[in-house]
Amino acid sequence: MSSRQIRVGDPVVDHFPVFDLDGYTKKSGETTFTSVLWKDGIESAVSVSISEISSSGEYKVSFTPDTIGVWSVQVFVNYNKDWWGAEYVASAENLADIYAMVRRLLGLSHENIFIDETQYDADGQLVTARVRLFDSKTNCDAATDGGSETTGLIATYSLQTNWEAINEFQIFKQTLEP
């Protein structure tokens, strides 16, 4: 049984067929199922919902994982004594979110950054700027001061400083722009 990647707190919806006693014809209208949901090999109290999909003999099973771990759902069809099961691995973040975070972290290591839209105070100290992270040297080199290039753009940050005295900043803030 292969595992499907899921995210904690997101509803999991899967489906399975119920066959008539001939083992071929799909059986509509079945309402008696026994389901068990396991989390890391221990029976879970999280509720499982089962309902038919448009009188098709296909049934929807759903639950919402509440913690990280390996989740398994097993459904026993009382009518024909058949069973169906599936396994899922729940994580706090999905892989796309993790990939985006890793790309941003790599960019924040100051590789392929472009700083522009700078503003300075009367003492020549940086007050604000825009910091853009690019996925390659080529795309970073193509960026222009004040430009709106998006090819290879990973993220854009606003940089802000407040100075207590000359060459002594009080705060240095860099925030992600939406």
N, C-alpha and C positions, 0 to 999 in steps of 0.2 A: 504494500500500500504506500503510495507516494504522499508526501505531505505538502499541503498548500500553505503559503505564507499569508498570515492574516495580522491584523493590528488590534491590540487590546482596546476595547470600547466600541469597535466597529461591528455592526451586525454581520454575521456569517450566514449566507444563504446558499444552500446546495439543493440538489434534487435527485430523486431516484424513482425508478419505475416499480409498479406492483403488477405482477402477472397473474392471470387467472390460473386455475389448476392445470390447464393444458401446457403451461410454461411458456406460452407464446403470445397469447392475446392479453393486452393490457386491461387491468381491472379498475374500473371507475367506481367511485362511491365508497371506497374503503375508509373506515374511521377507527378501526381498532389496531393500534400500534403500541408496542412497548419500546420506549427509547431510554438509552443510558448515555450520559455525557461524562467522559472521563477527563481529568486534568492531571497530567503527569502520573497516570496510573491509578489515581484515586477518584472515586465517584464524586462528581460535582453537584452542588445544589442549584447551579444556574439552570434556568428553565429552558426547555426545548419545545419549539412549536412545530407542528406538522399539519400541512393542509394540502388539499389537492389543487392542482393547477388546471383550471378550466375544464373539468370533467374529462381529462385526457388519460387518466391512468398513470400520470406522472405526479409525484408529490414533492412538495417543498418542505425542507427541514431548515430551521433557523434557530440561532442562539447568538448571544453576545458574550464573548470572553471577557472576564473581568481582571485577569492577571496574565502575566507572561508565562509561557510554558507550552507543552505539547497537549493539544486537545484532541480527543477522539469521540466521535458520536457513532453510536450503534443503534440501528432501528430494526426491531423484529416485527415482521408482518404476521399478525395472529392468523389471518385468513388462510395463507398458503404455507406458513411455517418457514418463510424465506427471511433472510436478513440482509441489510445493507449497512456499510460503514465507511467512514472517511476520517482522515487525520489532518490536523492543521497545526502549524507552529505560530504561536502568537508572540509578537514582539511589541515593544513600546513605540517603535517607529517603523514605517514601511521602508523598503529598500530605496525607493525614489527619494524620500526625505533624507535618508542617510547619505545617499550619493550627493545631493545638493549641499548638505552640510560639509561633507569632505571637500568638495570643490571650493566652497567658501573658505574653509580652513587653509587649504593650499594657497589660495589667493592672498589670504591675510598673512601668510609667511613672507609677503612682499616680493613675490615673483609675478611679473607681468602686471604691475600696477601703474596707473596713470593718474597723477594728481594735477588738477587744474581748477579753474574758477577760484583762484586764491584771492584773499583780501587781507590787507595788512593794516595795523594801526599806525599812528603818527610816529611811533618809535621803530617802525619796520618789523614788527613782530607779527607772525601769522595769526589771524583771528578766525578765518573760516576757509574751507576748501572743499572740493569734491574729490573723492577717491574712487576710482573705478578699477575693478579687477577683471582681467581678461584671461581667456583660456590658452593663449599662445603669445609668443613674442611678436609674431607677424601682426596679430590683431591689436596688440598694445601699440606697436609702432605706427599703425594706421590711424590711431586715435588723434584727435586734434583738440586744442585748447577751446573749451566751450562747446565742443561738438556733441552730437547726439548718436554717435556710433553704437550699434547694438550687436554687430557680428562678433561672436565670441565673448560677449559681455556676461560675466558671472554674477556680479553684484555691484551696486553703487552705494557709497557711504557718504555721509556729510560729516565733516570734521569741524570742530569748534574748540577754541581755546579761550580762556580768561586769564589775564596776567595780573599778578600782584605787584610786580615791579619789572623793570627791564631785565630780560633773560630769566625771569622766575614766573613760570605759569602756575596758576592756582588749579585750573582744571584743563584736562585734555579729553575731549569727548568725541568718539567716532560712532555714529549710529547708522544702521542699515536703512536705506531708503526703500519704500515700497515699489 
